[in-house]
Structures are given as structure tokens and as C-alpha cells.
Amino acid sequence: MTEELPIQNRVAASALLTLDPADFYPQGPRRAIDVADQLHMRLLLKEKDFRLWIRQHDWTQYQDCYVAIHCSEEAIVPTWAYMLVSLALAPYARHAAFATPAELEALLFQQALALHDWTQYRDRKVVVKGCGPIPVPVYAYADIARRLQAVAASV
């Protein structure tokens, strides 16, 4: 009978540094505002009606949220409409961007990665964690690899 050896995490025991992309995930609720909901017949924007909606909408529901402002319909929406939504959100939202919800996630990762101090990985061997409970956009993995390549001994 052979003696069973305990399972050993060789990565944890090595000199490798593990980078978890989920650590860059900005915590906080996500919300979306689809301007298509304000289009007349989901085709065009009526300025008077839209400005009334801006004045009457409960913007406090976006307090401390990350908000994606987008239009899911193939409609021409004037730029000022998105500006009005952004201005109305400014006192409440943690961050608002003209983006789909998926694009917002990539943008938030992009901002977090840009602020990170990558010099701590200089001349180190780094392994990037590939899965976890937080969905990390492919963009973030590609950007992490690019940034690590400039400083790390290996990725």
C-alpha cells in the first residue's frame, strides 16, 4: 500500500506572484439607462417630452451606482440628450458613461488598470488568475498582459 501525499499547491509555494483581475473590479451596484425608453414610438426623441422626463425622473435611485447610458434602438439621438442624462446623474452616480452595460464594465476595468502601480511586478514571475466569481472582460486580461509584459520577468 502506498502512502498518499498531501495535495500541494505548487503555485502558492513558488516565487510566482498571482494577480487576480477581479481585484480591479470596482465594487458597487450597476444600473443602465436606455434612452430608447424615452423615444416616441421608439423612433425619435421629442425634446419637450425628454426634458420633462429629465426634470421628473427620480435620479436618487442611482446613488453611488455605476451607470451605463445607452440607446438600444437604431435611432438618431442628439448628443445633448446624453449630456442631459449625464448632468442629471452627476450628483448621484459614482460614475456614468455613454456605454452599454458590457462596455461600462470594460471601461471601469480600464480606469482601474490605468491607476494601478505596475512597478511592483518588475522582474517578477507573474501568473494571472483566469477564473473566479466576478466576470472579467477579455479586454482586462489583454490589458493586464500588455502592462505586465513591460515590467515582469515572465507572465
N, C-alpha and C positions, 0 to 999 in steps of 0.2 A: 504494500500500500504506500502510495506516495504522499508526502506531506504537502498540503496546499499552502501556497504562499499568499500572503495578503495582497489584495489589489493595490498597485502603487500608481499614483498619478505622476508620471514621469515629467509632464509639462510643469506641474507645480514645483517639483523638486529640482528643476533645471534652472539655468540662468536666464531663461526666456522671460520676457515681460509679456503679460497678457493685456491686450487692450480690448475693452468691451465697447463697441459702438453705442450700445444702449445707454452708456454713461453720459452721452452727449444729448440724450433725449430731454428736451425741456418739459418739465412736469407742469401740468395744468390742463384744464378742460379745453377741448377743441369744439368750435362751432363753425357753421357756414351760413353765409347769407347769399342766397341765389337771387340775383336781381330779376331773373325770369319770372319770379312770383309777382313782380310789380309791373310786368308788361301788359299792355292792353291786348287781349286775345293772344297773349304770349308772342306777340309780333313786334310791338313798338312801345316806346316809352312816352307817356303823356307827362310833360313836365309838371303841370299843376298838380296832378294826382300823385306824382312821385314826391314832390316837395311836401305835400300834405302827409304822405306816409312817413317821410323823414321826421317831420315835427311830431307825429303822433305815436311813432313806434317806441316800445319800451326798450331803450338801449341798456338799461341796468342789467338785463339778463345776460349781457356779455362781460360782466365784471370779471376781471382777471382771466379772461379766456384768450386763446389764440384763435383768430377769426380769419377764415378764407372768404373773400368776396369774389364772386364769380357770376357768370351767366351761363346756364346750361342750355339755352336755346340759341339757335342760329339767328341772332337779331343784332341790329346795329344799335349799340347802347352808347350814348355820348359819354365822353370821358368825364364830364362834370358830374355825372350820376355816381360814378365810383368815388369821385372826390368827396361828394356829399356824404356818402356812406362812411367813408374813412374819417371824415371830420366828426361825424356823429358818434363814431366808435371811440375816438381818441381819449375821452375822459374815462372810459371804462375798460376797454380791451387791453390786455397785456401787450398784444401785437396783432395788427391787422394787415393783410396783404391782398393784393389782387392776384388770386391764385385759386385753383381748385383745391379741395381738401388734400389730395395727394401731393400737389405742388407745394402746398403750405408746409407739409412735413419735410420735404426736401429742403425748402428754404430755411426752416428752423435748424435743421442739421447743418446746413451750410454756414449759417451765422455762428453756431456753437463751435464748429470746427475751425473757423477763421479766428476765433478768440483764444483757442487752446494753445498752450505753450508746448510746442513740439520738440524743443531742445532737450527735454528730459529723456528722450529716446535716442539721443546722439550716441552712435557707436554701440547701440544695444541690439540684441536679437529680440524681435517683437513678433508675437503671434496675435492675430486679430480674431476675436471670438466671432463665430459665424452664425450662431442661433441663440434665441432667447425669447422671452415672453413679449418683448417690445418689437414691433415690426420696424426694421431699419431699412430705409430706401436704398436701392442699389447705388444711387448717387453717393450716399455717405461712404459705402465701402470703397468705391473708386477714389473718392477724395482722400480718405484715410490712407489708402495705399500710396497715392501720389505724394502726400505730405510726409509719410514715413520714409519713403524712398530717398528723400533729400537728406535725412538725418540718421536713420537707423543702419546698423551693420547688415541686417537682413530682415526681411518681412516674410 
